[in-house]
Amino acid sequence: MIHLTHYRTAYSTTVELMEGVFPQKVHWFPETYARVNSGMFYVPHRVADKVLDPVLAKELRENPVGKTAFILAGGNSHFAGINPRSKDPTRLSYEYKFLPFTLTQVYAGRTAQALGATDHVVTDATACASSLKALMDVQTLINFYEFKRVIVLTVEDAVTNSVLEFFGEAKASLTKKEEDLGVKPSAFDETNYGFFVGQGAALAVFESSDVSENPLAILKGAYTASEDHSNAIGQREDGQGFIRAIEGVLDIARTPAEHISIVKTHGTGTKSNNMAEKAALAYTLDKYVATSYKQKIGHTMGASGLLETLLLIDNIFSDEIVPCIANRTAYDEVFLSEDVKVPQGDILTLAAGMGNVYSAAVLSLEI
């Protein structure tokens, strides 16, 4: 059995309009861009620092439990912000002087040392599914390779010129043009749709149940799948990729579909994801409630799957609710338009990434 024993999260509710080719709002930490033009400060590292708790790091180093691994789930193998795409400098433009440290694997190696996780150090670049896909690796290392502790750090260089231009061109993120028409970020809604990009990070510690103390949750299973689709940045309307991931994780977790009561959706609010995810859930599950977090904290890209899962656990522990999907315009008892009390059962959490990748995990809070 695999236990979640510690976690830290960082996200921003500060929303600000960024000018550029596609003017749009972002959820960001303004302080992470302070003095970046000096070339001595690197934005993704500053965001990661918000969850790299030195007290927890010391505790992990000084209390080894056996073979320990570290996974940096960054969505990309190279952070994006050092190569501004815009011809005209913006508030987000900067150049970092120490280029080798922009490689996620180099940064992972440095961070793993601080956390005492030096038996296995890897990175994951599975696009926006990266941090949830990493849970499949956690499962493999603990169940089949005798690792006792796996630490996952997830952070991405989400708020950059290149990212904002890409999502703007793809008409995925909400730009000022849509906002001026009254559109608000939401998911599974007939009126509101889309997302703002956001900065965020999460740190999670998973341990084998034979060494863990005071577990917060059980990771029952994780699975990542793909789908048959000619468009590598699109999604099938029938949700085949999500279906394969959901059916795979239910099998691995040995959890009947009727035991899933809460779904943390990928929930980007794009037309394609609304159709694909909704179709997949209707095909695979029975009675459940579904929520989404991107409307509240922005799309944190590679960090989103794990970060949002931990925020759901926070809401369940602290507020005893499953929160609604923000800006829903119609009443919905499944894709929640109102907060509800926590139903009894397990959590299914989902993520998707460009390149036709879909990740799913099942967690239980019933220790």
N, C-alpha and C positions, 0 to 999 in steps of 0.2 A: 504494500500500500504506500502511496506517495502523499505526503503532507505538505501543505503550504504553511510555513512557520513564521515568516516575516515578510512584510512588504512596505514599500514607500511609494508615493505617487506625487507627481507634479503636473499641474495643468493650469490653464489661464482662463479666467472669465473676462479679462480685459480685452475689449474689442476695439479695434481702431482701423480706419480706412487707410489703405496704402495706395498711393498713386502709382501709375505705371501704364503699361500697354493695356492691361485689363484692370482698371481700378476696382479694388475689392477689399472687404474687411477681413481682418485676421484676428485670431485669438493669440496673444503673444505676451512675452515677458520683456518689456522695453529695456530693462536693465541688462539683459543679455547682449544687447547691441552697443552698450556703452563703450566707447573708445576702440571699437573694432577697426577703425581706419588706421590705427597704429600698427596693425598686423600682428599684434602680440596676444590677442584674445580670439578664441574660436567659439562661435556661438553654440554649436551642438555640445561642446564640452561644458559650457556654462549651464546649459539646461540639464545635462546629466548630473552636474554637481548638486542640483536641488534634491536628488534622491540618494546620492551617495553619502549617506549618514555616517560620519566618522565614528560615532559611538557603536553603531551596528557593525561597521567594518572591523573595529577592534574586537568586538565580541566574537565575530566569526573567525578571525585570525587566531585568537587565543583559545578557542574551543573547537579544535578540529574533531571531526567525527569519522574520518576515513577518507576515501577517495572523493575529491571535490572538483567539480567542473564549473566553468564560467562560460556563458553564452551572451554575446552582444548581438541583439536583434535590432539592426539598424535600418532594415529595408533596402539599403544599398551597400556596396562594398567600398564606396568613396562618397563622403558627404558632398553636398551640392553647392553650398553657398560661396565657395571661394572663386567660382568662375561665373561672375554675373552675366546673365544673358542680355539684359537691357543695354542698349547703346548709351543711354544717359544714366549717370549714377543716381541711385536712389538711397533712401535711408537704410536699405538692406544690402547695399553694395560694400564689399570689403575684400581684401586679400590677406590670407594668412601666411606668415613668413616661414612657418615650419611645415612644409608640404608633407613630409612622411607621416606626420601625426594626423593628417586628414584621412589616412587609410584606417578603416574601421578595425582591421585586425591588429594594427600597431596600437591603437587606442585600447583595444580589448586586452592585449598583453599587459599594458601598464596598469589597467584597472584591476585585472585579475590578481596581480601581485598584492595590491592594497587590500583585497578581500580574502586573501589566503586561499585562492582557488587556482592551483597551478598544476593539477593533474591532467586537465583537458581544457584548452582555451580555443574557442571557435567563434565565428561570426555567422550571421544569417542575413541573406539579402533577398528574401522572398517577398519583395515589394510590400504592399500594405497588409499582407497576411503574416509578416515576418514574426512578430512577437507571439502570436498564437501558434504559429507553426513550430516555434521553439519549444512549446510544451510537448510536442511529439518527441523531440530530442531528449527532453527531461525524462519522459517516460522510458525511452529506450535505454538511456544511460543507467537509470536506477534499476530497472527491471531485468536488464540483460547483461550489464557490464559491471555490476557490483559497486556502482557509485553510491555514496551515502548522502551527498549534498550536491545540488546543482543550483547555481546562482544565475538568474537571468536579469540583465540590464537591457532596457529598450529605450532608445532615443533616436530621433531622426532630425535632419536639417530641413524641417518642413516649411518654414517661412523664409523663402528665398525668392529672388527674381525669377529664376528658372522654373521653380515649382508653380508660382502664381501664374506665370505666362502659360505653362503647360495646361493647367487645369482651366484657365480662362479660354484658351483655344479649344479645349475639349468640351467646353460648355458644361462642365461638371460642378465647379464651384460657383457660388452666387457672386456676380459682379454688381457694381453700382447700377448698371443698366437694369438688371432684374429687380434690385431693391427699390429703385425709383418707381417701378410698376407695382410696388407693394408686396412683393414676394418675400417670405421669411424662410429661413432654413427649417426643414422638417423632413419626415420620411413617411412613406406609405399614405400620403395625403393627396387629395385631388387638386388642392389649390397651392399649397406651399411645398417647396422642394429644395434639394441641394444643400450645400454646406459651405462654411468658411474653413479655410485652412487654419491649423492651430499648432502651437508648440506644446510639447508634453514629454514626460518620461516616466518610467516605472522601474522599480527594483523589486524582485521577488526571489525568495529563498524557498527551495523545495528540498525536502529531506525524506529519506526512507523512514517508514514508520517505526523501525526497530531502533532508531537513534533520535527521533524527534521528541521534543518536549513542547507542550502547550500548542498543538496544531490549531490553525485557524480554519482550514478547509481541507478536503480530500480531493486530489486530482484523480478522478476515476478513469479517465482516458483522454487521448488526444489523437487526431487523425487529420491528414492533409491529402486532398485529392485534386484532380484536374478534370477537364471536360473536353468533349469533341467539338471544337469550334475553330473556324478559320480566322476569326478576328482575335488577335492576341491581347487587345485592350478592351474587348467587349465581353458581354455575358449572354449566355443562351436564355431566352425567355422562359423556357421550361425549368430552369434552375438545376440543370443536370449536375453541375459542379458542386453546388451546395448539397444536393441530394446525396451524391457520393460521399461527401465529407460527413454528413449527418449519419448516414447509414453505417459508415465506417467507424465512427466514434462510438455509436451505440453498441456495436458489436464488440469493439475493444473494451469498452467500459462495462460490458455485460449488463447494460441498463435497458429495460424495455422502454419503448417510446412513451408509454403511458406514465412512466415515472418522471418525465421531464415536465416541470410546471412553469419554468421561467426561461425565456430566451433573451439573451443579449444579442441583438442583431448587429450585422455590419452597418446597416442603416445609413448609407450615404445620402439617400433621398433622390438619387438620380433615377430617371425613368427606367433604365435597364436594371438597376439593382432592386428597385421596388418590385418589378415584375418577377425577376429571378428568385429573390429571397422569399417573397410571399408564396410563389408557386411551390418552392421546395418545402417550406414549412407545412403547407396544406397537404402535401404528398406524404410527408414522413411522420408528422406528429398529430396528436388528438386534441387534448385540452391543455392550453397553456396561455400565458400572457407574455407579451413581447415589448421590449423597450429599446431605446437607442440613446447614445450619449453625444454623438457628433454635433447635434444641434445646440448643446450646452457648452462644449469645450473645443469645438472645431475638429477637423479631421487631422489627427496627429500622425497619419500615414502609418509607417512601419510600427510605431509604438501603440497604435490604437487598439488592437485586439486585446493585449494583456492589460493595458492601462484601463480601458473601459470595463473589463472584467473585474478588476480590483475596485473600481468605483462602485460597481453594482454590489460587491461584497460590503463595501462601506455603507451604502444605503440600507442594506438589509440589517447589518449589525447596529448601526447608529440610529436609523430612522424607522426601522421595521416596515419599510415599504419597498415596492418595486416602482420606481419613478416613471412618470408618463413620458411620452415622446413630445418634446417641445413643439409648439406652434401647430398642433393638429387642429383642423377646422371642423371636423365631424366627430361625433361621439363614437368611440370604438372600445369594446371590452377586451379585444385581443391585442391589437397594436395600440397600446394604451394612450388614450387621450386624457386620462386622469390617473393620479397615483392610486395604487391599490395595496392592501395588506399582503404580506408575503404568503403565498400559497405553499403548502407542504409538497416537497418533491425536490428534484435535482435541477441544476442550472445547465443549460446548453448555451455556449457562447460561440459566436461565429465571426469570421473575418474573411475578406476576399482581397485578392491582389491582381494587378495587371500581369498578363502572362498566363491567364486562365488557371489561377490557383485559389483554392478554397480550404480554409482551416476550421476545425471545430474542436471543442473540448467540452467535457462533462465534469462538473464539480459538485460536490456535496458539502453542505455546511453542517450536516448531522454527524458530528464526530462521535 
